[in-house]
């Protein structure tokens, strides 16, 4: 049967095991912070550079350098997080009708084109490359952040068109505005860091563009630090009940405090050019952005609680089946060692059992005959023993593998046959 492209993409995803599931959410949250932060800074800094390219080329170059021009940085913070996020988010909704992985794959050419254009602009200052980069990146980012928003609404998944999930709903609007405000804020923080803190790229005191660059960086920081807390409050007010949680509410407090302090410091530095608290502003900016990413992670975890519980059950069942299949293949391909069953029996079983008399358990001569010709039944009992005779205590499970249990069963039935003078196994 021919598979559709969607089915083929879904086949690329592997159902995560239970331990992996515990790591997906924090890993995805960290990658969202890195990827969206990098994307936002790249877009806003390029747009500002394009706007000043003719009027102030030196300042335009400073804007462009808010993001490194090294190709390795664009791969490390752009392409690799995007690919990893696609897989992680696809695993997070595995088995549902929300095709987030195929949707990201379909959107990825826009992301690659956008990142390539933004990177190319930093190499040659080509306005066409920069404009294409900004437009293509925004064309990818807006539906992408809406895909993340729809992780809060599992009940809507069966009715979604993943490529344009809710871009015209109020939730989609707020999520897009949060991304843009975060991009402005991150750009201001990055510009302050690279231009006024980091020694390798710090502007000289007598640089002609220093004053204008400082005003722009502080203005961007002020605008983002004022807008983002208001949008976060708006977003919290319209969240579905199933996505609301106490941790998300708690993390909102340091977010608001950090960004309002950053806004007040930025405003004070704009009004008083001699005031210098640049490092503190940068720390507050990125602490606020980290709090927003953590808040989003808490919201997703709460909204997907039922889905994650189901995935854990599926993962445990799949792992158990895989383990049984592997043991069955091993058992069928490798002959049993006659001495292995005797050794395991003497170590695990002989303290409670004997062939010809009762110990803790009944004598084997009384209970084994019913298993003649039914080795698999005996193996099953050894692996998962059940209380049979009320006169004896229940046998505890010994933690044997299927192959070890089969070796013990083979030893017992072989010995039974020998001690009963040739009774058929």
Secondary structure, 3 states (H helix, E strand, C coil): CCCCHHHHHHHCCCCCCHHHHHHHHHHHHHHHHHHHHHHHHHHHHHHHHHHHCCCCHHHHHHHHCCCCCCHHHHHHHHHHHHHHHHHHHHHHCCCCCCCHHHHHHHHHHHHHHHHHHHHHHHHHCCHHHHHHHHHHHHHHHHHHHHHHHHHHCHHHHHHCCHHHCCCCCHHHHHHHHHHHHHHHHHHHHHHHHHHHHCCCCCCCCCCCCHHHHHHHHHHHHHHHHHHHHHHHHHHHHHCCHHHCCHHHHHHHHHHHHHHHHHHHHHHHHHHCCCCCCHHHHHHHHHHHHHHHHHHHHHHHHHHCHHHHHHHHHHHHHHHHHHHHHHHHHHHHHCCCCHHHHHHHHHHHHCCCCCCCCCCCCCCHHHHHHHHCCCHHHHHHHHHCCCCCCCCCCCCCCCCCCHHHHHHHHHHHHHHHHHHCCCCCC
